[in-house]
Amino acid sequence: MSETSAQRTVVVANTQGFHARPAHLFVKLAMSYKCKVQIRKGNQVIDGKSILDLLTLGAGNGTQLQLQATGADAEEAVEALAQLVEGGFGELNENGHEPAAN
């Protein structure tokens, strides 16, 4: 029996990209799944469950990333993580823009 794998390409939507808060949210969500999670940016592949790897990835706004997972819950993990990234890590309003500063 082979392991389930899933992948999906996403674009970083929030203005500041993978800074500390989004990286924490991503790792926290990724750790809730048993599967192995990786992120590919060009030729670079990192561990999606490592906050240090995420912070050094250099994924700013508009960066295209490929989410990859291998394991029993790979499809669920990729879907949830893709929604997190594409939703701007909760930093975007309903119009897909960051709220204006007060």
MOPAC internal coordinates of N, CA, C and O (Angstrom, degrees):
PM7 1SCF
backbone

  N    0.0000 0     0.00 0     0.00 0    0    0    0
  C    1.4524 1     0.00 0     0.00 0    1    0    0
  C    1.5247 1   108.66 1     0.00 0    2    1    0
  O    1.2310 1   120.90 1   -51.06 1    3    2    1
  N    1.3146 1   115.88 1   128.94 1    3    2    1
  C    1.4566 1   119.38 1  -178.49 1    5    3    2
  C    1.5264 1   110.11 1   -93.05 1    6    5    3
  O    1.2310 1   121.67 1   -22.84 1    7    6    5
  N    1.3249 1   114.40 1   157.16 1    7    6    5
  C    1.4568 1   120.25 1   178.76 1    9    7    6
  C    1.5263 1   110.24 1   -75.86 1   10    9    7
  O    1.2310 1   121.38 1   -31.75 1   11   10    9
  N    1.3065 1   114.97 1   148.25 1   11   10    9
  C    1.4538 1   121.28 1   176.21 1   13   11   10
  C    1.5216 1   108.60 1   -76.52 1   14   13   11
  O    1.2310 1   121.06 1   -40.58 1   15   14   13
  N    1.3284 1   115.58 1   139.42 1   15   14   13
  C    1.4614 1   118.97 1   174.47 1   17   15   14
  C    1.5159 1   108.64 1  -133.30 1   18   17   15
  O    1.2310 1   121.35 1   -26.28 1   19   18   17
  N    1.3197 1   115.03 1   153.72 1   19   18   17
  C    1.4577 1   121.28 1   179.97 1   21   19   18
  C    1.5163 1   108.20 1  -146.99 1   22   21   19
  O    1.2310 1   121.18 1   -28.17 1   23   22   21
  N    1.3163 1   115.34 1   151.83 1   23   22   21
  C    1.4587 1   119.42 1   175.53 1   25   23   22
  C    1.5142 1   109.64 1  -150.52 1   26   25   23
  O    1.2310 1   121.41 1   -25.16 1   27   26   25
  N    1.3064 1   114.90 1   154.84 1   27   26   25
  C    1.4633 1   120.51 1   179.94 1   29   27   26
  C    1.5170 1   108.54 1  -158.00 1   30   29   27
  O    1.2310 1   120.94 1   -39.97 1   31   30   29
  N    1.3223 1   115.80 1   140.03 1   31   30   29
  C    1.4539 1   121.40 1   177.24 1   33   31   30
  C    1.5180 1   108.66 1   -93.45 1   34   33   31
  O    1.2310 1   120.91 1   -47.18 1   35   34   33
  N    1.3315 1   115.86 1   132.82 1   35   34   33
  C    1.4605 1   122.26 1   179.69 1   37   35   34
  C    1.5266 1   108.96 1  -130.78 1   38   37   35
  O    1.2310 1   121.01 1   -17.23 1   39   38   37
  N    1.3258 1   115.67 1   162.77 1   39   38   37
  C    1.4529 1   121.85 1   175.92 1   41   39   38
  C    1.5229 1   107.54 1  -120.96 1   42   41   39
  O    1.2310 1   120.45 1   -49.36 1   43   42   41
  N    1.3178 1   116.75 1   130.64 1   43   42   41
  C    1.4664 1   121.90 1   179.45 1   45   43   42
  C    1.5287 1   108.05 1   -65.26 1   46   45   43
  O    1.2310 1   120.57 1   -59.88 1   47   46   45
  N    1.3409 1   116.52 1   120.12 1   47   46   45
  C    1.4590 1   121.33 1  -171.66 1   49   47   46
  C    1.5249 1   114.65 1   -96.19 1   50   49   47
  O    1.2310 1   119.94 1   150.79 1   51   50   49
  N    1.3267 1   117.71 1   -29.21 1   51   50   49
  C    1.4617 1   118.36 1  -176.17 1   53   51   50
  C    1.5282 1   111.06 1   -78.46 1   54   53   51
  O    1.2310 1   120.43 1   -29.24 1   55   54   53
  N    1.3174 1   116.78 1   150.76 1   55   54   53
  C    1.4611 1   122.79 1  -172.82 1   57   55   54
  C    1.5252 1   113.70 1   -58.59 1   58   57   55
  O    1.2310 1   120.25 1   139.13 1   59   58   57
  N    1.3196 1   117.13 1   -40.87 1   59   58   57
  C    1.4653 1   120.30 1  -175.01 1   61   59   58
  C    1.5204 1   114.11 1   -89.68 1   62   61   59
  O    1.2310 1   119.72 1   177.66 1   63   62   61
  N    1.3169 1   118.15 1    -2.34 1   63   62   61
  C    1.4553 1   120.65 1   177.68 1   65   63   62
  C    1.5162 1   113.16 1    68.20 1   66   65   63
  O    1.2310 1   121.08 1    28.46 1   67   66   65
  N    1.3302 1   115.54 1  -151.54 1   67   66   65
  C    1.4673 1   122.05 1  -178.09 1   69   67   66
  C    1.5194 1   110.36 1   -81.28 1   70   69   67
  O    1.2310 1   120.43 1  -103.85 1   71   70   69
  N    1.3211 1   116.78 1    76.15 1   71   70   69
  C    1.4609 1   119.80 1   171.87 1   73   71   70
  C    1.5288 1   107.31 1   -91.50 1   74   73   71
  O    1.2310 1   119.43 1     9.46 1   75   74   73
  N    1.3163 1   118.70 1  -170.54 1   75   74   73
  C    1.4634 1   122.07 1  -170.49 1   77   75   74
  C    1.5319 1   114.12 1   -57.10 1   78   77   75
  O    1.2310 1   119.59 1   133.06 1   79   78   77
  N    1.3175 1   118.38 1   -46.94 1   79   78   77
  C    1.4685 1   120.30 1  -176.60 1   81   79   78
  C    1.5283 1   111.82 1   -64.32 1   82   81   79
  O    1.2310 1   119.03 1   127.63 1   83   82   81
  N    1.3357 1   119.45 1   -52.37 1   83   82   81
  C    1.4671 1   118.67 1   177.79 1   85   83   82
  C    1.5249 1   113.00 1   -60.94 1   86   85   83
  O    1.2310 1   120.02 1   142.43 1   87   86   85
  N    1.3160 1   117.57 1   -37.57 1   87   86   85
  C    1.4623 1   120.11 1   178.67 1   89   87   86
  C    1.5240 1   110.18 1   -61.92 1   90   89   87
  O    1.2310 1   120.48 1   137.79 1   91   90   89
  N    1.3218 1   116.69 1   -42.21 1   91   90   89
  C    1.4708 1   120.85 1   178.08 1   93   91   90
  C    1.5294 1   110.40 1   -62.20 1   94   93   91
  O    1.2310 1   120.40 1   134.16 1   95   94   93
  N    1.3369 1   116.84 1   -45.84 1   95   94   93
  C    1.4647 1   120.64 1   179.95 1   97   95   94
  C    1.5259 1   111.44 1   -61.96 1   98   97   95
  O    1.2310 1   120.69 1   138.23 1   99   98   97
  N    1.3316 1   116.29 1   -41.77 1   99   98   97
  C    1.4584 1   120.91 1  -179.46 1  101   99   98
  C    1.5286 1   110.45 1   -63.55 1  102  101   99
  O    1.2310 1   120.54 1   130.73 1  103  102  101
  N    1.3297 1   116.58 1   -49.27 1  103  102  101
  C    1.4677 1   120.49 1  -178.45 1  105  103  102
  C    1.5245 1   110.89 1   -63.95 1  106  105  103
  O    1.2310 1   120.43 1   138.46 1  107  106  105
  N    1.3186 1   116.79 1   -41.54 1  107  106  105
  C    1.4679 1   120.34 1   179.32 1  109  107  106
  C    1.5279 1   110.26 1   -59.47 1  110  109  107
  O    1.2310 1   120.35 1   135.24 1  111  110  109
  N    1.3291 1   116.93 1   -44.76 1  111  110  109
  C    1.4657 1   120.58 1   178.55 1  113  111  110
  C    1.5299 1   111.01 1   -67.94 1  114  113  111
  O    1.2310 1   119.99 1   135.35 1  115  114  113
  N    1.3128 1   117.62 1   -44.65 1  115  114  113
  C    1.4656 1   121.51 1  -179.67 1  117  115  114
  C    1.5310 1   111.08 1   -59.97 1  118  117  115
  O    1.2310 1   120.69 1   141.55 1  119  118  117
  N    1.3330 1   116.29 1   -38.45 1  119  118  117
  C    1.4719 1   120.48 1  -178.94 1  121  119  118
  C    1.5288 1   112.14 1   -68.89 1  122  121  119
  O    1.2310 1   120.08 1   162.66 1  123  122  121
  N    1.3250 1   117.45 1   -17.34 1  123  122  121
  C    1.4598 1   119.76 1   179.70 1  125  123  122
  C    1.5389 1   111.77 1   -77.99 1  126  125  123
  O    1.2310 1   120.49 1   174.79 1  127  126  125
  N    1.3221 1   116.67 1    -5.21 1  127  126  125
  C    1.4664 1   121.97 1   177.66 1  129  127  126
  C    1.5252 1   109.56 1  -109.86 1  130  129  127
  O    1.2310 1   120.78 1   -29.98 1  131  130  129
  N    1.3120 1   116.12 1   150.02 1  131  130  129
  C    1.4644 1   121.33 1  -179.28 1  133  131  130
  C    1.5235 1   112.74 1   -80.53 1  134  133  131
  O    1.2310 1   120.25 1   156.68 1  135  134  133
  N    1.3234 1   117.12 1   -23.32 1  135  134  133
  C    1.4648 1   121.21 1  -174.72 1  137  135  134
  C    1.5325 1   112.06 1   -69.17 1  138  137  135
  O    1.2310 1   121.76 1   -16.54 1  139  138  137
  N    1.3081 1   114.25 1   163.46 1  139  138  137
  C    1.4599 1   121.82 1   173.87 1  141  139  138
  C    1.5309 1   107.20 1   -80.54 1  142  141  139
  O    1.2310 1   120.37 1   -48.11 1  143  142  141
  N    1.3318 1   116.91 1   131.89 1  143  142  141
  C    1.4595 1   121.77 1  -178.84 1  145  143  142
  C    1.5223 1   109.11 1  -119.16 1  146  145  143
  O    1.2310 1   120.87 1   -51.34 1  147  146  145
  N    1.3222 1   115.93 1   128.66 1  147  146  145
  C    1.4546 1   121.23 1   176.95 1  149  147  146
  C    1.5212 1   109.38 1  -130.19 1  150  149  147
  O    1.2310 1   121.34 1   -25.48 1  151  150  149
  N    1.3266 1   115.04 1   154.52 1  151  150  149
  C    1.4600 1   121.60 1   175.80 1  153  151  150
  C    1.5162 1   107.35 1  -124.30 1  154  153  151
  O    1.2310 1   121.29 1   -48.40 1  155  154  153
  N    1.3313 1   115.14 1   131.60 1  155  154  153
  C    1.4658 1   121.10 1   177.75 1  157  155  154
  C    1.5211 1   108.58 1  -110.90 1  158  157  155
  O    1.2310 1   121.56 1   -51.21 1  159  158  157
  N    1.3287 1   114.62 1   128.79 1  159  158  157
  C    1.4692 1   122.36 1   173.31 1  161  159  158
  C    1.5216 1   105.77 1  -127.86 1  162  161  159
  O    1.2310 1   120.94 1   -75.95 1  163  162  161
  N    1.3207 1   115.81 1   104.05 1  163  162  161
  C    1.4631 1   119.35 1  -174.44 1  165  163  162
  C    1.5106 1   109.69 1    63.02 1  166  165  163
  O    1.2310 1   120.16 1    55.67 1  167  166  165
  N    1.3229 1   117.29 1  -124.33 1  167  166  165
  C    1.4660 1   121.89 1   178.82 1  169  167  166
  C    1.5250 1   112.86 1   -91.47 1  170  169  167
  O    1.2310 1   120.33 1   177.38 1  171  170  169
  N    1.3265 1   116.98 1    -2.62 1  171  170  169
  C    1.4617 1   122.06 1  -177.42 1  173  171  170
  C    1.5249 1   109.78 1   -90.79 1  174  173  171
  O    1.2310 1   120.40 1   -48.85 1  175  174  173
  N    1.3348 1   116.83 1   131.15 1  175  174  173
  C    1.4585 1   122.59 1   176.83 1  177  175  174
  C    1.5258 1   107.85 1  -124.02 1  178  177  175
  O    1.2310 1   121.15 1   -52.80 1  179  178  177
  N    1.3462 1   115.41 1   127.20 1  179  178  177
  C    1.4669 1   119.57 1  -178.82 1  181  179  178
  C    1.5213 1   110.55 1  -123.72 1  182  181  179
  O    1.2310 1   121.33 1   -15.26 1  183  182  181
  N    1.3195 1   115.06 1   164.74 1  183  182  181
  C    1.4565 1   123.27 1   175.49 1  185  183  182
  C    1.5283 1   108.03 1   -78.99 1  186  185  183
  O    1.2310 1   120.24 1   -62.20 1  187  186  185
  N    1.3284 1   117.15 1   117.80 1  187  186  185
  C    1.4512 1   121.95 1  -178.88 1  189  187  186
  C    1.5145 1   114.32 1   -71.82 1  190  189  187
  O    1.2310 1   120.36 1   176.08 1  191  190  189
  N    1.3236 1   116.91 1    -3.92 1  191  190  189
  C    1.4619 1   120.80 1   177.77 1  193  191  190
  C    1.5273 1   111.07 1  -106.51 1  194  193  191
  O    1.2310 1   120.19 1  -167.49 1  195  194  193
  N    1.3283 1   117.24 1    12.51 1  195  194  193
  C    1.4630 1   122.64 1   179.68 1  197  195  194
  C    1.5239 1   109.98 1  -113.95 1  198  197  195
  O    1.2310 1   120.42 1   -66.92 1  199  198  197
  N    1.3210 1   116.80 1   113.08 1  199  198  197
  C    1.4610 1   119.94 1  -179.26 1  201  199  198
  C    1.5253 1   110.83 1   -64.68 1  202  201  199
  O    1.2310 1   120.20 1   144.48 1  203  202  201
  N    1.3127 1   117.22 1   -35.52 1  203  202  201
  C    1.4633 1   120.42 1   178.39 1  205  203  202
  C    1.5296 1   110.82 1   -63.05 1  206  205  203
  O    1.2310 1   120.45 1   135.65 1  207  206  205
  N    1.3238 1   116.75 1   -44.35 1  207  206  205
  C    1.4682 1   120.40 1   177.55 1  209  207  206
  C    1.5307 1   110.43 1   -59.85 1  210  209  207
  O    1.2310 1   120.48 1   136.20 1  211  210  209
  N    1.3312 1   116.68 1   -43.80 1  211  210  209
  C    1.4628 1   120.41 1  -179.77 1  213  211  210
  C    1.5241 1   112.01 1   -63.26 1  214  213  211
  O    1.2310 1   120.47 1   136.86 1  215  214  213
  N    1.3132 1   116.70 1   -43.14 1  215  214  213
  C    1.4659 1   120.16 1  -177.98 1  217  215  214
  C    1.5234 1   112.41 1   -68.03 1  218  217  215
  O    1.2310 1   120.27 1   153.48 1  219  218  217
  N    1.3166 1   117.09 1   -26.52 1  219  218  217
  C    1.4680 1   120.19 1   179.39 1  221  219  218
  C    1.5245 1   112.62 1   -94.44 1  222  221  219
  O    1.2310 1   120.17 1  -178.70 1  223  222  221
  N    1.3119 1   117.29 1     1.30 1  223  222  221
  C    1.4618 1   121.66 1  -178.49 1  225  223  222
  C    1.5270 1   112.05 1   -69.89 1  226  225  223
  O    1.2310 1   120.11 1   148.43 1  227  226  225
  N    1.3176 1   117.40 1   -31.57 1  227  226  225
  C    1.4637 1   119.90 1  -178.83 1  229  227  226
  C    1.5106 1   112.25 1    70.66 1  230  229  227
  O    1.2310 1   120.53 1  -134.44 1  231  230  229
  N    1.3337 1   116.58 1    45.56 1  231  230  229
  C    1.4588 1   121.23 1  -178.94 1  233  231  230
  C    1.5264 1   109.50 1  -100.07 1  234  233  231
  O    1.2310 1   120.69 1   -86.39 1  235  234  233
  N    1.3134 1   116.29 1    93.61 1  235  234  233
  C    1.4543 1   121.74 1   178.51 1  237  235  234
  C    1.5160 1   111.63 1   -88.29 1  238  237  235
  O    1.2310 1   121.25 1     3.66 1  239  238  237
  N    1.3170 1   115.22 1  -176.34 1  239  238  237
  C    1.4600 1   122.21 1   179.13 1  241  239  238
  C    1.5203 1   109.90 1   -54.67 1  242  241  239
  O    1.2310 1   121.03 1   -46.99 1  243  242  241
  N    1.3350 1   115.64 1   133.01 1  243  242  241
  C    1.4548 1   121.50 1   177.54 1  245  243  242
  C    1.5203 1   114.79 1    85.63 1  246  245  243
  O    1.2310 1   120.25 1   176.61 1  247  246  245
  N    1.3338 1   117.14 1    -3.39 1  247  246  245
  C    1.4641 1   120.38 1   179.20 1  249  247  246
  C    1.5220 1   110.09 1   -69.55 1  250  249  247
  O    1.2310 1   120.97 1   -46.60 1  251  250  249
  N    1.3232 1   115.74 1   133.40 1  251  250  249
  C    1.4545 1   121.49 1   177.22 1  253  251  250
  C    1.5247 1   108.49 1   -91.00 1  254  253  251
  O    1.2310 1   120.90 1   -52.35 1  255  254  253
  N    1.3209 1   115.89 1   127.65 1  255  254  253
  C    1.4563 1   122.59 1  -179.80 1  257  255  254
  C    1.5211 1   109.48 1  -126.96 1  258  257  255
  O    1.2310 1   121.01 1   -31.78 1  259  258  257
  N    1.3149 1   115.68 1   148.22 1  259  258  257
  C    1.4546 1   119.77 1   174.14 1  261  259  258
  C    1.5286 1   107.79 1  -110.49 1  262  261  259
  O    1.2310 1   121.02 1   -61.61 1  263  262  261
  N    1.3216 1   115.65 1   118.39 1  263  262  261
  C    1.4535 1   121.37 1   176.91 1  265  263  262
  C    1.5201 1   107.74 1   -88.02 1  266  265  263
  O    1.2310 1   120.77 1   -47.92 1  267  266  265
  N    1.3283 1   116.14 1   132.08 1  267  266  265
  C    1.4556 1   121.52 1  -179.38 1  269  267  266
  C    1.5144 1   108.82 1  -132.42 1  270  269  267
  O    1.2310 1   120.56 1   -41.66 1  271  270  269
  N    1.3200 1   116.53 1   138.34 1  271  270  269
  C    1.4593 1   120.53 1   177.41 1  273  271  270
  C    1.5168 1   109.36 1  -140.85 1  274  273  271
  O    1.2310 1   121.32 1   -32.62 1  275  274  273
  N    1.3306 1   115.09 1   147.38 1  275  274  273
  C    1.4589 1   121.86 1   178.71 1  277  275  274
  C    1.5219 1   108.31 1  -136.22 1  278  277  275
  O    1.2310 1   121.00 1   -54.48 1  279  278  277
  N    1.3198 1   115.69 1   125.52 1  279  278  277
  C    1.4588 1   120.97 1  -179.80 1  281  279  278
  C    1.5130 1   110.32 1   144.90 1  282  281  279
  O    1.2310 1   121.17 1    -0.70 1  283  282  281
  N    1.3106 1   115.37 1   179.30 1  283  282  281
  C    1.4642 1   121.31 1  -174.21 1  285  283  282
  C    1.5227 1   113.79 1   -58.74 1  286  285  283
  O    1.2310 1   119.82 1   143.22 1  287  286  285
  N    1.3191 1   117.95 1   -36.78 1  287  286  285
  C    1.4651 1   120.90 1  -176.82 1  289  287  286
  C    1.5343 1   112.13 1  -108.79 1  290  289  287
  O    1.2310 1   120.51 1  -150.83 1  291  290  289
  N    1.3187 1   116.63 1    29.17 1  291  290  289
  C    1.4682 1   122.05 1  -175.29 1  293  291  290
  C    1.5260 1   112.79 1   -60.67 1  294  293  291
  O    1.2310 1   120.22 1   135.00 1  295  294  293
  N    1.3129 1   117.18 1   -45.00 1  295  294  293
  C    1.4668 1   119.85 1  -177.29 1  297  295  294
  C    1.5220 1   111.54 1   -63.60 1  298  297  295
  O    1.2310 1   120.44 1   136.87 1  299  298  297
  N    1.3194 1   116.77 1   -43.13 1  299  298  297
  C    1.4652 1   121.02 1   179.01 1  301  299  298
  C    1.5222 1   110.79 1   -64.19 1  302  301  299
  O    1.2310 1   120.59 1   138.83 1  303  302  301
  N    1.3291 1   116.47 1   -41.17 1  303  302  301
  C    1.4602 1   121.00 1  -179.32 1  305  303  302
  C    1.5213 1   111.26 1   -63.96 1  306  305  303
  O    1.2310 1   120.34 1   132.34 1  307  306  305
  N    1.3184 1   116.95 1   -47.66 1  307  306  305
  C    1.4638 1   120.42 1  -179.26 1  309  307  306
  C    1.5205 1   110.70 1   -61.78 1  310  309  307
  O    1.2310 1   120.12 1   137.72 1  311  310  309
  N    1.3128 1   117.37 1   -42.28 1  311  310  309
  C    1.4701 1   120.85 1   179.76 1  313  311  310
  C    1.5303 1   110.90 1   -62.27 1  314  313  311
  O    1.2310 1   120.01 1   131.90 1  315  314  313
  N    1.3155 1   117.58 1   -48.10 1  315  314  313
  C    1.4666 1   121.17 1  -178.51 1  317  315  314
  C    1.5269 1   111.60 1   -65.16 1  318  317  315
  O    1.2310 1   120.36 1   137.14 1  319  318  317
  N    1.3310 1   116.92 1   -42.86 1  319  318  317
  C    1.4651 1   120.80 1  -179.74 1  321  319  318
  C    1.5251 1   111.15 1   -67.83 1  322  321  319
  O    1.2310 1   120.24 1   142.10 1  323  322  321
  N    1.3242 1   117.15 1   -37.90 1  323  322  321
  C    1.4653 1   120.90 1   177.50 1  325  323  322
  C    1.5226 1   110.38 1   -62.96 1  326  325  323
  O    1.2310 1   120.26 1   137.15 1  327  326  325
  N    1.3223 1   117.12 1   -42.85 1  327  326  325
  C    1.4650 1   120.30 1   178.38 1  329  327  326
  C    1.5197 1   111.16 1   -62.37 1  330  329  327
  O    1.2310 1   120.36 1   141.60 1  331  330  329
  N    1.3242 1   116.91 1   -38.40 1  331  330  329
  C    1.4620 1   120.98 1   178.66 1  333  331  330
  C    1.5284 1   110.76 1   -62.62 1  334  333  331
  O    1.2310 1   120.48 1   131.86 1  335  334  333
  N    1.3372 1   116.69 1   -48.14 1  335  334  333
  C    1.4731 1   121.18 1  -178.76 1  337  335  334
  C    1.5246 1   110.73 1   -66.61 1  338  337  335
  O    1.2310 1   120.25 1   130.74 1  339  338  337
  N    1.3238 1   117.12 1   -49.26 1  339  338  337
  C    1.4612 1   121.16 1  -177.07 1  341  339  338
  C    1.5233 1   112.23 1   -67.31 1  342  341  339
  O    1.2310 1   120.31 1   155.97 1  343  342  341
  N    1.3239 1   117.02 1   -24.03 1  343  342  341
  C    1.4596 1   121.86 1   177.54 1  345  343  342
  C    1.5135 1   112.87 1   -85.13 1  346  345  343
  O    1.2310 1   120.29 1  -175.05 1  347  346  345
  N    1.3191 1   117.05 1     4.95 1  347  346  345
  C    1.4588 1   120.64 1   177.91 1  349  347  346
  C    1.5154 1   113.88 1    72.69 1  350  349  347
  O    1.2310 1   119.85 1  -156.74 1  351  350  349
  N    1.3249 1   117.89 1    23.26 1  351  350  349
  C    1.4699 1   123.01 1   177.66 1  353  351  350
  C    1.5217 1   111.89 1    59.49 1  354  353  351
  O    1.2310 1   120.50 1  -149.62 1  355  354  353
  N    1.3296 1   116.65 1    30.38 1  355  354  353
  C    1.4571 1   120.58 1  -179.86 1  357  355  354
  C    1.5176 1   113.78 1    78.05 1  358  357  355
  O    1.2310 1   120.49 1  -172.04 1  359  358  357
  N    1.3343 1   116.66 1     7.96 1  359  358  357
  C    1.4648 1   121.11 1  -178.13 1  361  359  358
  C    1.5215 1   112.52 1   -94.99 1  362  361  359
  O    1.2310 1   119.82 1   179.56 1  363  362  361
  N    1.3339 1   117.95 1    -0.44 1  363  362  361
  C    1.4567 1   121.31 1  -178.48 1  365  363  362
  C    1.5265 1   110.10 1  -109.15 1  366  365  363
  O    1.2310 1   120.37 1   -32.01 1  367  366  365
  N    1.3251 1   116.89 1   147.99 1  367  366  365
  C    1.4606 1   120.21 1   176.10 1  369  367  366
  C    1.5289 1   109.25 1   -84.34 1  370  369  367
  O    1.2310 1   120.15 1     4.77 1  371  370  369
  N    1.3163 1   117.32 1  -175.23 1  371  370  369
  C    1.4630 1   121.02 1  -175.80 1  373  371  370
  C    1.5185 1   113.72 1   -64.36 1  374  373  371
  O    1.2310 1   119.73 1   162.40 1  375  374  373
  N    1.3360 1   118.12 1   -17.60 1  375  374  373
  C    1.4660 1   122.23 1   178.01 1  377  375  374
  C    1.5240 1   112.37 1   -89.18 1  378  377  375
  O    1.2310 1   120.35 1  -179.25 1  379  378  377
  N    1.3385 1   116.94 1     0.75 1  379  378  377
  C    1.4599 1   120.49 1  -179.98 1  381  379  378
  C    1.5113 1   113.41 1    82.25 1  382  381  379
  O    1.2310 1   120.66 1  -161.52 1  383  382  381
  N    1.3406 1   116.34 1    18.48 1  383  382  381
  C    1.4682 1   121.16 1   178.62 1  385  383  382
  C    1.5026 1   109.77 1  -121.52 1  386  385  383
  O    1.2310 1   120.64 1   -24.30 1  387  386  385
  N    1.3267 1   116.38 1   155.70 1  387  386  385
  C    1.4511 1   119.58 1   175.72 1  389  387  386
  C    1.5183 1   108.95 1   -73.04 1  390  389  387
  O    1.2310 1   119.95 1   -37.43 1  391  390  389
  N    1.3343 1   117.69 1   142.57 1  391  390  389
  C    1.4658 1   120.25 1   179.45 1  393  391  390
  C    1.5249 1   110.81 1   -60.33 1  394  393  391
  O    1.2310 1   120.78 1   -34.80 1  395  394  393
  N    1.3195 1   116.12 1   145.20 1  395  394  393
  C    1.4642 1   121.05 1   178.24 1  397  395  394
  C    1.5237 1   109.52 1   -67.47 1  398  397  395
  O    1.2310 1   120.82 1   -37.58 1  399  398  397
  N    1.3360 1   116.04 1   142.42 1  399  398  397
  C    1.4619 1   121.04 1   177.49 1  401  399  398
  C    1.5177 1   109.16 1   -70.46 1  402  401  399
  O    1.2310 1   120.90 1   -34.98 1  403  402  401
  N    1.3103 1   115.89 1   145.02 1  403  402  401
  C    1.4751 1   120.22 1   179.46 1  405  403  402
  C    1.5068 1   110.70 1   -81.98 1  406  405  403
  O    1.2310 1   120.10 1   180.00 1  407  406  405

